[in-house]
Amino acid sequence: MQAVAETILKALVSHPEALVITRSDEGDRTRILVQVDPSDVGKVIGKQGRTIQAVRTVLKAAAAKRQEQVSLDLVTE
């Protein structure tokens, strides 16, 4: 799932070299944390959160096919 998220997000951001994806397993759920360049945060979130929600939907569909659970969170600092 991490590779799927990386592929999608690299296509969205202007600074793909600043993209950091961290995976943590929490029981039966995989949590994917994403950090992007501050100038790319708006692009990843999208209008009214539609872009990030679409990425989450694609990841959940891919995970469901493998009978896994996944969540995606954007880390802003």
C-alpha positions as CSV (number, residue, x, y, z in Angstrom):
1,M,0.0,0.0,0.0
2,Q,2.9,2.3,0.7
3,A,4.0,2.0,-3.0
4,V,0.5,2.8,-4.2
5,A,0.4,5.9,-2.1
6,E,3.9,7.0,-3.2
7,T,3.0,6.6,-6.9
8,I,-0.2,8.7,-6.6
9,L,1.3,11.4,-4.4
10,K,4.5,11.8,-6.5
11,A,2.2,12.7,-9.4
12,L,0.4,15.3,-7.4
13,V,3.2,17.3,-5.8
14,S,5.6,19.8,-7.2
15,H,8.5,18.7,-5.0
16,P,8.5,14.9,-5.1
17,E,12.0,14.8,-3.5
18,A,10.4,16.2,-0.3
19,L,7.8,13.4,-0.1
20,V,8.3,11.2,3.0
21,I,6.0,8.2,3.5
22,T,6.2,6.3,6.8
23,R,4.3,3.1,7.4
24,S,3.3,1.8,10.9
25,D,1.4,-1.4,11.6
26,E,-1.2,-1.1,14.4
27,G,-2.7,-4.5,15.0
28,D,-4.6,-5.5,11.9
29,R,-4.5,-1.9,10.4
30,T,-1.7,-0.3,8.4
31,R,-1.3,3.4,9.0
32,I,0.5,5.5,6.3
33,L,1.8,8.9,7.3
34,V,2.7,11.3,4.6
35,Q,4.8,14.5,4.8
36,V,5.1,16.8,1.9
37,D,6.8,20.2,1.2
38,P,4.8,23.0,2.8
39,S,4.0,24.5,-0.6
40,D,2.4,21.2,-1.7
41,V,0.0,20.7,1.3
42,G,-2.8,22.5,-0.5
43,K,-2.4,20.4,-3.6
44,V,-2.5,17.2,-1.7
45,I,-5.6,18.2,0.4
46,G,-7.4,19.7,-2.6
47,K,-10.6,21.8,-2.5
48,Q,-12.7,20.8,0.5
49,G,-10.4,17.8,1.0
50,R,-11.5,16.1,-2.1
51,T,-8.0,15.1,-3.4
52,I,-6.8,13.5,-0.1
53,Q,-10.2,11.7,0.2
54,A,-9.9,10.3,-3.3
55,V,-6.4,9.0,-2.5
56,R,-7.7,7.4,0.7
57,T,-10.5,5.8,-1.3
58,V,-8.1,4.3,-3.8
59,L,-5.9,3.0,-1.0
60,K,-8.8,1.5,0.8
61,A,-10.0,-0.2,-2.3
62,A,-6.6,-1.7,-3.0
63,A,-6.3,-2.8,0.6
64,A,-9.7,-4.4,0.6
65,K,-8.7,-6.5,-2.4
66,R,-5.9,-7.9,-0.2
67,Q,-8.3,-8.1,2.8
68,E,-6.3,-5.5,4.7
69,Q,-7.2,-2.2,6.4
70,V,-5.3,1.0,5.7
71,S,-5.5,4.6,6.7
72,L,-3.7,7.6,5.3
73,D,-2.8,10.7,7.3
74,L,-1.1,13.9,6.2
75,V,1.4,15.2,8.7
76,T,1.9,18.9,8.7
77,E,4.4,20.6,10.9
